[in-house]
Amino acid sequence: MRDFPPDDAAYGWDGAFRGNRLNPAVFVWVIEAELNTGEVILIKGDVTLL
């Protein structure tokens, strides 16, 4: 999806899992990917639930 308003709840996740709102927290993610060229790249970031 492209060109969507970042503050419009209709385009995002509502912060619930199995019908229950999750507690505020910060989740860290890391992806290590090997490209077709054999190069290995590392991508990382975080997601904050308010």
Jmol script that loads the backbone (N, CA, C; Angstrom):
load data "model"
ATOM      1  N   MET A   1       0.849  -1.165   0.000  1.00  0.00           N
ATOM      2  CA  MET A   1       0.000   0.000   0.000  1.00  0.00           C
ATOM      3  C   MET A   1       0.900   1.235   0.000  1.00  0.00           C
ATOM      4  N   ARG A   2       0.504   2.228  -0.748  1.00  0.00           N
ATOM      5  CA  ARG A   2       1.296   3.460  -0.838  1.00  0.00           C
ATOM      6  C   ARG A   2       0.418   4.687  -0.609  1.00  0.00           C
ATOM      7  N   ASP A   3       1.067   5.757  -0.211  1.00  0.00           N
ATOM      8  CA  ASP A   3       0.418   7.067  -0.090  1.00  0.00           C
ATOM      9  C   ASP A   3      -0.834   7.044   0.778  1.00  0.00           C
ATOM     10  N   PHE A   4      -0.709   6.505   1.978  1.00  0.00           N
ATOM     11  CA  PHE A   4      -1.838   6.520   2.900  1.00  0.00           C
ATOM     12  C   PHE A   4      -1.506   7.432   4.072  1.00  0.00           C
ATOM     13  N   PRO A   5      -2.519   8.022   4.700  1.00  0.00           N
ATOM     14  CA  PRO A   5      -2.260   8.898   5.838  1.00  0.00           C
ATOM     15  C   PRO A   5      -1.823   8.071   7.048  1.00  0.00           C
ATOM     16  N   PRO A   6      -0.668   8.357   7.632  1.00  0.00           N
ATOM     17  CA  PRO A   6      -0.148   7.540   8.728  1.00  0.00           C
ATOM     18  C   PRO A   6      -0.972   7.611  10.015  1.00  0.00           C
ATOM     19  N   ASP A   7      -1.812   8.622  10.158  1.00  0.00           N
ATOM     20  CA  ASP A   7      -2.594   8.762  11.390  1.00  0.00           C
ATOM     21  C   ASP A   7      -4.057   8.352  11.213  1.00  0.00           C
ATOM     22  N   ASP A   8      -4.387   7.647  10.127  1.00  0.00           N
ATOM     23  CA  ASP A   8      -5.753   7.205   9.873  1.00  0.00           C
ATOM     24  C   ASP A   8      -5.894   5.744  10.280  1.00  0.00           C
ATOM     25  N   ALA A   9      -6.662   5.489  11.344  1.00  0.00           N
ATOM     26  CA  ALA A   9      -6.813   4.131  11.886  1.00  0.00           C
ATOM     27  C   ALA A   9      -7.404   3.154  10.866  1.00  0.00           C
ATOM     28  N   ALA A  10      -8.107   3.636   9.869  1.00  0.00           N
ATOM     29  CA  ALA A  10      -8.695   2.762   8.853  1.00  0.00           C
ATOM     30  C   ALA A  10      -7.616   2.044   8.045  1.00  0.00           C
ATOM     31  N   TYR A  11      -6.384   2.552   8.063  1.00  0.00           N
ATOM     32  CA  TYR A  11      -5.296   1.966   7.278  1.00  0.00           C
ATOM     33  C   TYR A  11      -4.301   1.199   8.133  1.00  0.00           C
ATOM     34  N   GLY A  12      -4.535   1.065   9.413  1.00  0.00           N
ATOM     35  CA  GLY A  12      -3.539   0.430  10.274  1.00  0.00           C
ATOM     36  C   GLY A  12      -4.138  -0.597  11.203  1.00  0.00           C
ATOM     37  N   TRP A  13      -3.310  -1.046  12.088  1.00  0.00           N
ATOM     38  CA  TRP A  13      -3.686  -2.035  13.091  1.00  0.00           C
ATOM     39  C   TRP A  13      -4.242  -1.311  14.298  1.00  0.00           C
ATOM     40  N   ASP A  14      -5.271  -1.854  14.902  1.00  0.00           N
ATOM     41  CA  ASP A  14      -5.929  -1.177  16.025  1.00  0.00           C
ATOM     42  C   ASP A  14      -5.287  -1.481  17.380  1.00  0.00           C
ATOM     43  N   GLY A  15      -4.203  -2.250  17.410  1.00  0.00           N
ATOM     44  CA  GLY A  15      -3.510  -2.550  18.661  1.00  0.00           C
ATOM     45  C   GLY A  15      -4.134  -3.680  19.448  1.00  0.00           C
ATOM     46  N   ALA A  16      -5.060  -4.423  18.820  1.00  0.00           N
ATOM     47  CA  ALA A  16      -5.724  -5.524  19.520  1.00  0.00           C
ATOM     48  C   ALA A  16      -5.232  -6.872  18.985  1.00  0.00           C
ATOM     49  N   PHE A  17      -5.268  -7.873  19.870  1.00  0.00           N
ATOM     50  CA  PHE A  17      -4.945  -9.248  19.496  1.00  0.00           C
ATOM     51  C   PHE A  17      -6.020 -10.148  20.088  1.00  0.00           C
ATOM     52  N   ARG A  18      -6.699 -10.871  19.234  1.00  0.00           N
ATOM     53  CA  ARG A  18      -7.815 -11.739  19.656  1.00  0.00           C
ATOM     54  C   ARG A  18      -8.863 -10.960  20.450  1.00  0.00           C
ATOM     55  N   GLY A  19      -9.115  -9.750  19.986  1.00  0.00           N
ATOM     56  CA  GLY A  19     -10.156  -8.935  20.589  1.00  0.00           C
ATOM     57  C   GLY A  19      -9.758  -8.157  21.826  1.00  0.00           C
ATOM     58  N   ASN A  20      -8.525  -8.296  22.277  1.00  0.00           N
ATOM     59  CA  ASN A  20      -8.057  -7.587  23.472  1.00  0.00           C
ATOM     60  C   ASN A  20      -6.975  -6.578  23.104  1.00  0.00           C
ATOM     61  N   ARG A  21      -7.115  -5.365  23.664  1.00  0.00           N
ATOM     62  CA  ARG A  21      -6.085  -4.341  23.447  1.00  0.00           C
ATOM     63  C   ARG A  21      -4.804  -4.767  24.150  1.00  0.00           C
ATOM     64  N   LEU A  22      -3.679  -4.586  23.500  1.00  0.00           N
ATOM     65  CA  LEU A  22      -2.392  -4.914  24.094  1.00  0.00           C
ATOM     66  C   LEU A  22      -1.875  -3.746  24.924  1.00  0.00           C
ATOM     67  N   ASN A  23      -1.074  -4.054  25.925  1.00  0.00           N
ATOM     68  CA  ASN A  23      -0.474  -3.022  26.767  1.00  0.00           C
ATOM     69  C   ASN A  23       0.555  -2.224  25.976  1.00  0.00           C
ATOM     70  N   PRO A  24       0.739  -0.946  26.314  1.00  0.00           N
ATOM     71  CA  PRO A  24       1.774  -0.153  25.662  1.00  0.00           C
ATOM     72  C   PRO A  24       3.140  -0.825  25.837  1.00  0.00           C
ATOM     73  N   ALA A  25       3.907  -0.864  24.760  1.00  0.00           N
ATOM     74  CA  ALA A  25       5.225  -1.500  24.794  1.00  0.00           C
ATOM     75  C   ALA A  25       5.993  -1.133  23.534  1.00  0.00           C
ATOM     76  N   VAL A  26       7.280  -1.416  23.562  1.00  0.00           N
ATOM     77  CA  VAL A  26       8.133  -1.246  22.384  1.00  0.00           C
ATOM     78  C   VAL A  26       8.624  -2.627  21.981  1.00  0.00           C
ATOM     79  N   PHE A  27       8.433  -2.973  20.710  1.00  0.00           N
ATOM     80  CA  PHE A  27       8.874  -4.256  20.171  1.00  0.00           C
ATOM     81  C   PHE A  27       9.976  -4.006  19.155  1.00  0.00           C
ATOM     82  N   VAL A  28      11.076  -4.711  19.306  1.00  0.00           N
ATOM     83  CA  VAL A  28      12.233  -4.569  18.415  1.00  0.00           C
ATOM     84  C   VAL A  28      12.221  -5.733  17.428  1.00  0.00           C
ATOM     85  N   TRP A  29      12.512  -5.444  16.151  1.00  0.00           N
ATOM     86  CA  TRP A  29      12.573  -6.490  15.141  1.00  0.00           C
ATOM     87  C   TRP A  29      13.882  -6.401  14.376  1.00  0.00           C
ATOM     88  N   VAL A  30      14.361  -7.567  13.913  1.00  0.00           N
ATOM     89  CA  VAL A  30      15.607  -7.658  13.142  1.00  0.00           C
ATOM     90  C   VAL A  30      15.381  -8.647  12.008  1.00  0.00           C
ATOM     91  N   ILE A  31      15.794  -8.275  10.816  1.00  0.00           N
ATOM     92  CA  ILE A  31      15.724  -9.158   9.652  1.00  0.00           C
ATOM     93  C   ILE A  31      17.119  -9.287   9.071  1.00  0.00           C
ATOM     94  N   GLU A  32      17.567 -10.503   8.901  1.00  0.00           N
ATOM     95  CA  GLU A  32      18.819 -10.769   8.186  1.00  0.00           C
ATOM     96  C   GLU A  32      18.416 -11.487   6.907  1.00  0.00           C
ATOM     97  N   ALA A  33      18.712 -10.877   5.770  1.00  0.00           N
ATOM     98  CA  ALA A  33      18.277 -11.423   4.485  1.00  0.00           C
ATOM     99  C   ALA A  33      19.461 -11.620   3.557  1.00  0.00           C
ATOM    100  N   GLU A  34      19.426 -12.708   2.827  1.00  0.00           N
ATOM    101  CA  GLU A  34      20.453 -12.957   1.818  1.00  0.00           C
ATOM    102  C   GLU A  34      19.847 -12.655   0.449  1.00  0.00           C
ATOM    103  N   LEU A  35      20.476 -11.738  -0.276  1.00  0.00           N
ATOM    104  CA  LEU A  35      20.001 -11.325  -1.585  1.00  0.00           C
ATOM    105  C   LEU A  35      20.432 -12.333  -2.656  1.00  0.00           C
ATOM    106  N   ASN A  36      19.851 -12.205  -3.851  1.00  0.00           N
ATOM    107  CA  ASN A  36      20.210 -13.079  -4.977  1.00  0.00           C
ATOM    108  C   ASN A  36      21.702 -13.019  -5.293  1.00  0.00           C
ATOM    109  N   THR A  37      22.331 -11.910  -4.982  1.00  0.00           N
ATOM    110  CA  THR A  37      23.755 -11.720  -5.265  1.00  0.00           C
ATOM    111  C   THR A  37      24.645 -12.419  -4.235  1.00  0.00           C
ATOM    112  N   GLY A  38      24.041 -12.942  -3.168  1.00  0.00           N
ATOM    113  CA  GLY A  38      24.803 -13.556  -2.095  1.00  0.00           C
ATOM    114  C   GLY A  38      25.115 -12.599  -0.964  1.00  0.00           C
ATOM    115  N   GLU A  39      24.864 -11.313  -1.168  1.00  0.00           N
ATOM    116  CA  GLU A  39      25.092 -10.315  -0.125  1.00  0.00           C
ATOM    117  C   GLU A  39      24.087 -10.521   0.997  1.00  0.00           C
ATOM    118  N   VAL A  40      24.530 -10.423   2.236  1.00  0.00           N
ATOM    119  CA  VAL A  40      23.660 -10.523   3.403  1.00  0.00           C
ATOM    120  C   VAL A  40      23.460  -9.123   3.964  1.00  0.00           C
ATOM    121  N   ILE A  41      22.186  -8.745   4.143  1.00  0.00           N
ATOM    122  CA  ILE A  41      21.886  -7.417   4.686  1.00  0.00           C
ATOM    123  C   ILE A  41      21.139  -7.574   6.005  1.00  0.00           C
ATOM    124  N   LEU A  42      21.282  -6.590   6.866  1.00  0.00           N
ATOM    125  CA  LEU A  42      20.623  -6.566   8.159  1.00  0.00           C
ATOM    126  C   LEU A  42      19.737  -5.328   8.212  1.00  0.00           C
ATOM    127  N   ILE A  43      18.454  -5.544   8.495  1.00  0.00           N
ATOM    128  CA  ILE A  43      17.488  -4.457   8.609  1.00  0.00           C
ATOM    129  C   ILE A  43      16.881  -4.561  10.009  1.00  0.00           C
ATOM    130  N   LYS A  44      16.788  -3.455  10.717  1.00  0.00           N
ATOM    131  CA  LYS A  44      16.230  -3.507  12.062  1.00  0.00           C
ATOM    132  C   LYS A  44      15.447  -2.253  12.359  1.00  0.00           C
ATOM    133  N   GLY A  45      14.562  -2.359  13.341  1.00  0.00           N
ATOM    134  CA  GLY A  45      13.740  -1.223  13.720  1.00  0.00           C
ATOM    135  C   GLY A  45      12.929  -1.575  14.949  1.00  0.00           C
ATOM    136  N   ASP A  46      11.926  -0.745  15.205  1.00  0.00           N
ATOM    137  CA  ASP A  46      11.062  -1.000  16.353  1.00  0.00           C
ATOM    138  C   ASP A  46       9.664  -0.520  16.051  1.00  0.00           C
ATOM    139  N   VAL A  47       8.712  -1.055  16.826  1.00  0.00           N
ATOM    140  CA  VAL A  47       7.309  -0.677  16.744  1.00  0.00           C
ATOM    141  C   VAL A  47       6.870  -0.323  18.158  1.00  0.00           C
ATOM    142  N   THR A  48       6.240   0.819  18.318  1.00  0.00           N
ATOM    143  CA  THR A  48       5.787   1.256  19.631  1.00  0.00           C
ATOM    144  C   THR A  48       4.250   1.220  19.687  1.00  0.00           C
ATOM    145  N   LEU A  49       3.713   0.517  20.680  1.00  0.00           N
ATOM    146  CA  LEU A  49       2.278   0.520  20.927  1.00  0.00           C
ATOM    147  C   LEU A  49       1.997   1.548  22.013  1.00  0.00           C
ATOM    148  N   LEU A  50       1.075   2.445  21.741  1.00  0.00           N
ATOM    149  CA  LEU A  50       0.709   3.476  22.719  1.00  0.00           C
ATOM    150  C   LEU A  50      -0.632   3.168  23.342  1.00  0.00           C
TER     151      LEU A  50
END
end "model"
wireframe off; spacefill off
backbone 0.3
color backbone group
